[in-house]
Every structure is written in structure tokens, then in C-alpha cells.
Amino acid sequence: MNKRILKQRLIAQGFESTYITRNGVHPVCDNCQAIVIQGLATHETGCSNRKRECEGCSNLIPIHFRVCDDCYGEWIFESGRDK
């Protein structure tokens, strides 16, 4: 994968200070000590930059939400639950 594309994906996942070197792309989070476990960049538990996929459309959203704003109305109607 292209290093620039990987950097953009990591930034979208909350690793804002990610940088590129000759050896690869290094994910860095401003709010926690980000680490890479078996090739997967990971935030610390409780980091405010953690993201997850929306249950409705797979967009990246903050970890404390289940669905994004676009899917919320449809999701609440179908499941009868709250965000």
C-alpha cells in the first residue's frame, strides 16, 4: 500500500501526528501512547481519539457512539434503542 494513503487512513482513525519515514509509516496519537500490535495501530483504552465503525454504514465515528448522525434516525426506529 502507498505510504501516503496509509498515513491518511491512520489520521482518519485518530492518529493525527502520524509521519512517514524511509522504513514505513509511524502512527502517533496526541492524546495517548499509540502502539502497533501485529501490524495494527492501536490507541490506549480511554483515549478520546479512538474510533470505531458505525453499525449502520461503517463510517468512522468516536468510540462512545454506536451509529453516526446520518444513520441515527433509521437506527433508532429499527432497534428502539438510544445512541
N, CA, C and O atoms as CSV, one atom per row, in Angstrom:
chain,resi,resn,atom,element,x,y,z
A,1,MET,N,N,0.838,-1.178,0.000
A,1,MET,CA,C,0.000,0.000,0.000
A,1,MET,C,C,0.886,1.246,0.000
A,1,MET,O,O,1.948,1.264,0.622
A,2,ASN,N,N,0.449,2.256,-0.685
A,2,ASN,CA,C,1.158,3.521,-0.749
A,2,ASN,C,C,1.250,4.139,0.649
A,2,ASN,O,O,0.264,4.155,1.386
A,3,LYS,N,N,2.426,4.643,1.013
A,3,LYS,CA,C,2.630,5.220,2.347
A,3,LYS,C,C,1.732,6.425,2.593
A,3,LYS,O,O,1.251,6.613,3.710
A,4,ARG,N,N,1.500,7.234,1.582
A,4,ARG,CA,C,0.645,8.420,1.764
A,4,ARG,C,C,-0.801,8.026,2.042
A,4,ARG,O,O,-1.472,8.647,2.866
A,5,ILE,N,N,-1.272,7.005,1.360
A,5,ILE,CA,C,-2.639,6.533,1.584
A,5,ILE,C,C,-2.764,5.953,2.984
A,5,ILE,O,O,-3.750,6.206,3.675
A,6,LEU,N,N,-1.774,5.178,3.407
A,6,LEU,CA,C,-1.784,4.616,4.752
A,6,LEU,C,C,-1.770,5.725,5.801
A,6,LEU,O,O,-2.475,5.637,6.806
A,7,LYS,N,N,-0.980,6.759,5.573
A,7,LYS,CA,C,-0.942,7.880,6.510
A,7,LYS,C,C,-2.309,8.539,6.608
A,7,LYS,O,O,-2.750,8.858,7.712
A,8,GLN,N,N,-2.991,8.753,5.492
A,8,GLN,CA,C,-4.321,9.362,5.502
A,8,GLN,C,C,-5.317,8.499,6.278
A,8,GLN,O,O,-6.144,9.022,7.024
A,9,ARG,N,N,-5.240,7.187,6.103
A,9,ARG,CA,C,-6.143,6.282,6.830
A,9,ARG,C,C,-5.877,6.329,8.331
A,9,ARG,O,O,-6.813,6.319,9.129
A,10,LEU,N,N,-4.611,6.380,8.714
A,10,LEU,CA,C,-4.277,6.451,10.134
A,10,LEU,C,C,-4.745,7.769,10.746
A,10,LEU,O,O,-5.233,7.787,11.876
A,11,ILE,N,N,-4.603,8.855,10.018
A,11,ILE,CA,C,-5.077,10.149,10.510
A,11,ILE,C,C,-6.594,10.107,10.700
A,11,ILE,O,O,-7.102,10.646,11.684
A,12,ALA,N,N,-7.318,9.484,9.786
A,12,ALA,CA,C,-8.776,9.346,9.908
A,12,ALA,C,C,-9.153,8.513,11.132
A,12,ALA,O,O,-10.240,8.692,11.682
A,13,GLN,N,N,-8.281,7.609,11.567
A,13,GLN,CA,C,-8.545,6.771,12.738
A,13,GLN,C,C,-8.111,7.434,14.047
A,13,GLN,O,O,-8.171,6.812,15.107
A,14,GLY,N,N,-7.675,8.689,13.975
A,14,GLY,CA,C,-7.339,9.430,15.190
A,14,GLY,C,C,-5.861,9.538,15.493
A,14,GLY,O,O,-5.501,10.025,16.564
A,15,PHE,N,N,-4.993,9.108,14.600
A,15,PHE,CA,C,-3.549,9.215,14.788
A,15,PHE,C,C,-3.059,10.463,14.056
A,15,PHE,O,O,-2.442,10.371,12.995
A,16,GLU,N,N,-3.343,11.642,14.643
A,16,GLU,CA,C,-3.130,12.920,13.941
A,16,GLU,C,C,-1.684,13.238,13.613
A,16,GLU,O,O,-1.413,13.885,12.601
A,17,SER,N,N,-0.755,12.801,14.438
A,17,SER,CA,C,0.652,13.161,14.247
A,17,SER,C,C,1.453,12.074,13.534
A,17,SER,O,O,2.672,12.000,13.687
A,18,THR,N,N,0.782,11.239,12.764
A,18,THR,CA,C,1.432,10.168,12.019
A,18,THR,C,C,2.446,10.756,11.036
A,18,THR,O,O,2.194,11.789,10.416
A,19,TYR,N,N,3.586,10.093,10.900
A,19,TYR,CA,C,4.600,10.584,9.969
A,19,TYR,C,C,5.187,9.433,9.153
A,19,TYR,O,O,5.106,8.267,9.540
A,20,ILE,N,N,5.781,9.794,8.014
A,20,ILE,CA,C,6.360,8.836,7.080
A,20,ILE,C,C,7.883,8.898,7.171
A,20,ILE,O,O,8.469,9.980,7.217
A,21,THR,N,N,8.515,7.723,7.198
A,21,THR,CA,C,9.971,7.635,7.136
A,21,THR,C,C,10.339,6.698,5.993
A,21,THR,O,O,9.467,6.167,5.305
A,22,ARG,N,N,11.644,6.503,5.797
A,22,ARG,CA,C,12.078,5.562,4.750
A,22,ARG,C,C,11.597,4.148,5.046
A,22,ARG,O,O,11.318,3.376,4.129
A,23,ASN,N,N,11.499,3.810,6.336
A,23,ASN,CA,C,11.159,2.449,6.740
A,23,ASN,C,C,9.660,2.183,6.837
A,23,ASN,O,O,9.251,1.029,6.968
A,24,GLY,N,N,8.847,3.211,6.776
A,24,GLY,CA,C,7.408,2.993,6.865
A,24,GLY,C,C,6.658,4.189,7.401
A,24,GLY,O,O,7.146,5.319,7.376
A,25,VAL,N,N,5.466,3.917,7.884
A,25,VAL,CA,C,4.588,4.944,8.435
A,25,VAL,C,C,4.455,4.686,9.933
A,25,VAL,O,O,4.192,3.557,10.349
A,26,HIS,N,N,4.636,5.730,10.744
A,26,HIS,CA,C,4.602,5.592,12.189
A,26,HIS,C,C,3.389,6.318,12.762
A,26,HIS,O,O,3.337,7.547,12.728
A,27,PRO,N,N,2.409,5.575,13.290
A,27,PRO,CA,C,1.227,6.207,13.870
A,27,PRO,C,C,1.555,6.856,15.212
A,27,PRO,O,O,2.180,6.237,16.073
A,28,VAL,N,N,1.134,8.090,15.381
A,28,VAL,CA,C,1.345,8.819,16.627
A,28,VAL,C,C,0.041,9.515,16.991
A,28,VAL,O,O,-0.563,10.195,16.162
A,29,CYS,N,N,-0.386,9.339,18.237
A,29,CYS,CA,C,-1.588,9.999,18.745
A,29,CYS,C,C,-1.166,11.098,19.708
A,29,CYS,O,O,-0.222,10.923,20.478
A,30,ASP,N,N,-1.863,12.230,19.669
A,30,ASP,CA,C,-1.556,13.344,20.561
A,30,ASP,C,C,-2.057,13.120,21.987
A,30,ASP,O,O,-1.595,13.781,22.917
A,31,ASN,N,N,-3.005,12.187,22.163
A,31,ASN,CA,C,-3.630,12.004,23.474
A,31,ASN,C,C,-3.240,10.726,24.202
A,31,ASN,O,O,-3.630,10.548,25.356
A,32,CYS,N,N,-2.491,9.835,23.577
A,32,CYS,CA,C,-2.107,8.589,24.245
A,32,CYS,C,C,-0.806,8.057,23.649
A,32,CYS,O,O,-0.269,8.625,22.697
A,33,GLN,N,N,-0.315,6.974,24.212
A,33,GLN,CA,C,0.866,6.299,23.697
A,33,GLN,C,C,0.392,5.223,22.722
A,33,GLN,O,O,0.201,4.071,23.112
A,34,ALA,N,N,0.207,5.588,21.480
A,34,ALA,CA,C,-0.249,4.641,20.461
A,34,ALA,C,C,0.823,3.586,20.222
A,34,ALA,O,O,2.017,3.884,20.231
A,35,ILE,N,N,0.380,2.350,20.008
A,35,ILE,CA,C,1.316,1.269,19.719
A,35,ILE,C,C,0.812,0.483,18.513
A,35,ILE,O,O,-0.346,0.604,18.115
A,36,VAL,N,N,1.690,-0.313,17.947
A,36,VAL,CA,C,1.317,-1.182,16.832
A,36,VAL,C,C,1.462,-2.619,17.322
A,36,VAL,O,O,2.538,-3.033,17.754
A,37,ILE,N,N,0.368,-3.372,17.250
A,37,ILE,CA,C,0.350,-4.763,17.672
A,37,ILE,C,C,0.061,-5.618,16.445
A,37,ILE,O,O,-1.021,-5.528,15.865
A,38,GLN,N,N,1.013,-6.438,16.051
A,38,GLN,CA,C,0.898,-7.303,14.879
A,38,GLN,C,C,0.419,-6.530,13.648
A,38,GLN,O,O,-0.436,-7.006,12.901
A,39,GLY,N,N,0.973,-5.344,13.447
A,39,GLY,CA,C,0.677,-4.535,12.276
A,39,GLY,C,C,-0.576,-3.680,12.381
A,39,GLY,O,O,-0.935,-3.000,11.420
A,40,LEU,N,N,-1.255,-3.699,13.535
A,40,LEU,CA,C,-2.482,-2.928,13.722
A,40,LEU,C,C,-2.220,-1.788,14.694
A,40,LEU,O,O,-1.873,-2.023,15.851
A,41,ALA,N,N,-2.385,-0.547,14.227
A,41,ALA,CA,C,-2.199,0.621,15.079
A,41,ALA,C,C,-3.334,0.665,16.100
A,41,ALA,O,O,-4.502,0.478,15.761
A,42,THR,N,N,-2.965,0.915,17.362
A,42,THR,CA,C,-3.931,0.839,18.453
A,42,THR,C,C,-3.765,2.011,19.410
A,42,THR,O,O,-2.649,2.386,19.768
A,43,HIS,N,N,-4.914,2.594,19.823
A,43,HIS,CA,C,-4.925,3.617,20.869
A,43,HIS,C,C,-5.002,2.930,22.222
A,43,HIS,O,O,-5.391,1.765,22.312
A,44,GLU,N,N,-4.626,3.661,23.287
A,44,GLU,CA,C,-4.837,3.165,24.634
A,44,GLU,C,C,-6.330,3.191,24.951
A,44,GLU,O,O,-7.076,3.999,24.396
A,45,THR,N,N,-6.759,2.303,25.845
A,45,THR,CA,C,-8.147,2.322,26.302
A,45,THR,C,C,-8.424,3.669,26.958
A,45,THR,O,O,-7.633,4.139,27.776
A,46,GLY,N,N,-9.531,4.281,26.604
A,46,GLY,CA,C,-9.894,5.565,27.181
A,46,GLY,C,C,-9.415,6.766,26.394
A,46,GLY,O,O,-9.747,7.896,26.754
A,47,CYS,N,N,-8.653,6.569,25.340
A,47,CYS,CA,C,-8.174,7.684,24.525
A,47,CYS,C,C,-9.352,8.345,23.813
A,47,CYS,O,O,-10.199,7.662,23.237
A,48,SER,N,N,-9.401,9.655,23.855
A,48,SER,CA,C,-10.516,10.380,23.228
A,48,SER,C,C,-10.444,10.361,21.701
A,48,SER,O,O,-11.410,10.740,21.038
A,49,ASN,N,N,-9.323,9.930,21.136
A,49,ASN,CA,C,-9.190,9.862,19.673
A,49,ASN,C,C,-9.560,8.497,19.106
A,49,ASN,O,O,-9.518,8.313,17.889
A,50,ARG,N,N,-9.923,7.533,19.954
A,50,ARG,CA,C,-10.300,6.201,19.462
A,50,ARG,C,C,-11.521,6.303,18.573
A,50,ARG,O,O,-12.433,7.083,18.844
A,51,LYS,N,N,-11.536,5.520,17.521
A,51,LYS,CA,C,-12.650,5.498,16.571
A,51,LYS,C,C,-13.163,4.078,16.436
A,51,LYS,O,O,-12.464,3.119,16.765
A,52,ARG,N,N,-14.388,3.951,15.949
A,52,ARG,CA,C,-14.982,2.660,15.631
A,52,ARG,C,C,-15.835,2.835,14.389
A,52,ARG,O,O,-16.095,3.961,13.964
A,53,GLU,N,N,-16.269,1.737,13.810
A,53,GLU,CA,C,-17.123,1.818,12.629
A,53,GLU,C,C,-18.573,1.951,13.056
A,53,GLU,O,O,-19.015,1.299,14.002
A,54,CYS,N,N,-19.304,2.794,12.358
A,54,CYS,CA,C,-20.736,2.953,12.575
A,54,CYS,C,C,-21.421,1.615,12.286
A,54,CYS,O,O,-21.083,0.945,11.311
A,55,GLU,N,N,-22.378,1.227,13.125
A,55,GLU,CA,C,-23.092,-0.025,12.914
A,55,GLU,C,C,-24.014,0.022,11.710
A,55,GLU,O,O,-24.450,-1.018,11.217
A,56,GLY,N,N,-24.317,1.239,11.229
A,56,GLY,CA,C,-25.218,1.366,10.092
A,56,GLY,C,C,-24.525,1.456,8.743
A,56,GLY,O,O,-25.019,0.914,7.754
A,57,CYS,N,N,-23.362,2.148,8.692
A,57,CYS,CA,C,-22.763,2.402,7.383
A,57,CYS,C,C,-21.244,2.208,7.339
A,57,CYS,O,O,-20.647,2.369,6.275
A,58,SER,N,N,-20.616,1.875,8.435
A,58,SER,CA,C,-19.172,1.629,8.534
A,58,SER,C,C,-18.309,2.885,8.445
A,58,SER,O,O,-17.099,2.770,8.254
A,59,ASN,N,N,-18.892,4.090,8.578
A,59,ASN,CA,C,-18.084,5.306,8.692
A,59,ASN,C,C,-17.377,5.296,10.038
A,59,ASN,O,O,-17.866,4.682,10.987
A,60,LEU,N,N,-16.230,5.970,10.138
A,60,LEU,CA,C,-15.520,6.056,11.409
A,60,LEU,C,C,-16.160,7.130,12.279
A,60,LEU,O,O,-16.374,8.260,11.843
A,61,ILE,N,N,-16.463,6.751,13.525
A,61,ILE,CA,C,-17.105,7.655,14.486
A,61,ILE,C,C,-16.398,7.517,15.825
A,61,ILE,O,O,-15.666,6.548,16.027
A,62,PRO,N,N,-16.600,8.478,16.766
A,62,PRO,CA,C,-15.993,8.342,18.100
A,62,PRO,C,C,-16.434,7.042,18.772
A,62,PRO,O,O,-17.546,6.562,18.551
A,63,ILE,N,N,-15.564,6.491,19.580
A,63,ILE,CA,C,-15.772,5.176,20.181
A,63,ILE,C,C,-17.026,5.114,21.049
A,63,ILE,O,O,-17.615,4.041,21.176
A,64,HIS,N,N,-17.452,6.215,21.646
A,64,HIS,CA,C,-18.586,6.175,22.565
A,64,HIS,C,C,-19.949,6.249,21.861
A,64,HIS,O,O,-20.980,6.266,22.533
A,65,PHE,N,N,-19.973,6.294,20.539
A,65,PHE,CA,C,-21.224,6.249,19.779
A,65,PHE,C,C,-21.364,4.894,19.102
A,65,PHE,O,O,-20.363,4.233,18.825
A,66,ARG,N,N,-22.587,4.478,18.837
A,66,ARG,CA,C,-22.824,3.223,18.118
A,66,ARG,C,C,-23.064,3.477,16.632
A,66,ARG,O,O,-22.680,2.668,15.787
A,67,VAL,N,N,-23.706,4.618,16.317
A,67,VAL,CA,C,-24.006,4.954,14.925
A,67,VAL,C,C,-23.692,6.425,14.678
A,67,VAL,O,O,-23.630,7.220,15.616
A,68,CYS,N,N,-23.491,6.787,13.398
A,68,CYS,CA,C,-23.211,8.177,13.037
A,68,CYS,C,C,-24.522,8.969,12.979
A,68,CYS,O,O,-25.610,8.398,13.062
A,69,ASP,N,N,-24.401,10.272,12.838
A,69,ASP,CA,C,-25.583,11.131,12.783
A,69,ASP,C,C,-26.477,10.791,11.594
A,69,ASP,O,O,-27.701,10.872,11.692
A,70,ASP,N,N,-25.867,10.411,10.468
A,70,ASP,CA,C,-26.650,10.084,9.277
A,70,ASP,C,C,-27.524,8.850,9.488
A,70,ASP,O,O,-28.634,8.788,8.959
A,71,CYS,N,N,-27.049,7.878,10.243
A,71,CYS,CA,C,-27.765,6.613,10.453
A,71,CYS,C,C,-28.640,6.632,11.706
A,71,CYS,O,O,-29.452,5.728,11.899
A,72,TYR,N,N,-28.490,7.640,12.555
A,72,TYR,CA,C,-29.144,7.631,13.863
A,72,TYR,C,C,-30.664,7.491,13.779
A,72,TYR,O,O,-31.249,6.662,14.476
A,73,GLY,N,N,-31.302,8.292,12.935
A,73,GLY,CA,C,-32.759,8.249,12.836
A,73,GLY,C,C,-33.271,6.887,12.418
A,73,GLY,O,O,-34.224,6.375,13.007
A,74,GLU,N,N,-32.656,6.293,11.411
A,74,GLU,CA,C,-33.070,4.978,10.935
A,74,GLU,C,C,-32.773,3.906,11.981
A,74,GLU,O,O,-33.582,3.002,12.191
A,75,TRP,N,N,-31.626,4.001,12.631
A,75,TRP,CA,C,-31.230,3.010,13.618
A,75,TRP,C,C,-32.157,3.021,14.835
A,75,TRP,O,O,-32.547,1.962,15.326
A,76,ILE,N,N,-32.512,4.218,15.323
A,76,ILE,CA,C,-33.376,4.327,16.496
A,76,ILE,C,C,-34.765,3.777,16.178
A,76,ILE,O,O,-35.407,3.166,17.031
A,77,PHE,N,N,-35.222,3.997,14.949
A,77,PHE,CA,C,-36.537,3.496,14.534
A,77,PHE,C,C,-36.542,1.969,14.466
A,77,PHE,O,O,-37.486,1.330,14.932
A,78,GLU,N,N,-35.484,1.379,13.885
A,78,GLU,CA,C,-35.433,-0.073,13.710
A,78,GLU,C,C,-35.170,-0.807,15.027
A,78,GLU,O,O,-35.749,-1.869,15.254
A,79,SER,N,N,-34.326,-0.280,15.884
A,79,SER,CA,C,-33.920,-1.014,17.073
A,79,SER,C,C,-34.673,-0.599,18.330
A,79,SER,O,O,-34.759,-1.364,19.291
A,80,GLY,N,N,-35.219,0.618,18.320
A,80,GLY,CA,C,-35.883,1.113,19.523
A,80,GLY,C,C,-34.917,1.464,20.636
A,80,GLY,O,O,-35.319,1.570,21.794
A,81,ARG,N,N,-33.619,1.649,20.293
A,81,ARG,CA,C,-32.597,1.964,21.284
A,81,ARG,C,C,-32.166,3.418,21.173
A,81,ARG,O,O,-32.547,4.132,20.245
A,82,ASP,N,N,-31.377,3.828,22.127
A,82,ASP,CA,C,-30.807,5.167,22.117
A,82,ASP,C,C,-29.357,5.095,21.683
A,82,ASP,O,O,-28.736,4.033,21.735
A,83,LYS,N,N,-28.817,6.236,21.252
A,83,LYS,CA,C,-27.444,6.332,20.772
A,83,LYS,C,C,-26.498,5.973,21.889
A,83,LYS,O,O,-25.282,5.989,21.697
